[in-house]
C-alpha cells in the first residue's frame, strides 16, 4: 500500500463522523450472533493469535497508527488514565500501565477486591464440584484447575467470573495481602470468551490456555485461587512475580512452586489482550452487594467480604 493511501485512511479514520458511522455499522454486524461467532471462532484461532502477537509488536509508526485506529473501530478505548500518552506499538498500548493511584485498592482488611477491570459474568457457589459458565452450562472445577484436591478445597465456596474486554486495562492485581504458593499452567485452545461463545461452547474455560494461581491470604490463611484464562488473540499470560520475561507456554503444562508475597493492589501480571479471570474463595465469603452479572467493576473495588469472624 502506498504511503499516501495509508495517510488518507488514517485521516479518514480520525474524522469523528466517519468513526462514529463505521463503529455503528460494525456494532450492528457484531450483534448478529452467527456472524460474530463465525468471525471470532471459526477461523484458524492459533494462527490468528500468533499473527496478532507478531503484528502487534511492530514499532513502525505507520503500522502502529493504522492498527490503533482500526482497533478504535471495535472498542471504546479510554486512555485518560494511562501512564503515558504515546505508545511504541499496538502491543505496547494493550499492556499499558496506568497513572499512579488510578486504581486504589479498598483498604478495608475485611474486603477482597477485584483483581482487574472487568464485566461481571457468572458467579455463585461451588456445588458438588460444579460451577456455571453461563446459566444452564456447568463445568467441573477439577477440569478447570487440573487438580481434584485443589477443586475439593473450594467446595461450598464462592466464585465469580470477571471478563476483560479488549479496550480495558489488561493488568491484574492482588485482591488482598497474600502469598502465592504455586502456579499451574495448563496449555489449551484459544476460543473467544465473549458471551456469544460462552453460550455455544461447553466447558470453554476448561478448553482454553490458563494458569491456576493458588494463594493464601496473609493473617487469615484463607485459600484463594485466581484463574486467568487466555483467549483468541491473547494466549499469553505474564506473571510479574515469576519474572516478567517468562512465557508460561515455554515447557508446556506444569506446576511451578512459588513463594511470593504481594500486598493488596500490587500488580500480579497481565494479559497480552483482554480475557477472563475466575476467582474462587472458601465458604463464608460473600459477594459485595454491588457485584451483579453484567456490571462493570474496576481493579481495587470491593468484590467479596471475608467471613464475619475474620472481619471483627
Order of alpha helices (4+ residues) and beta strands (2+ residues): alpha-alpha-alpha-alpha-alpha-alpha-beta-beta-beta-beta-alpha-alpha-beta-beta-beta-alpha-alpha-beta-beta-beta-beta-beta-beta-beta-beta-beta-alpha
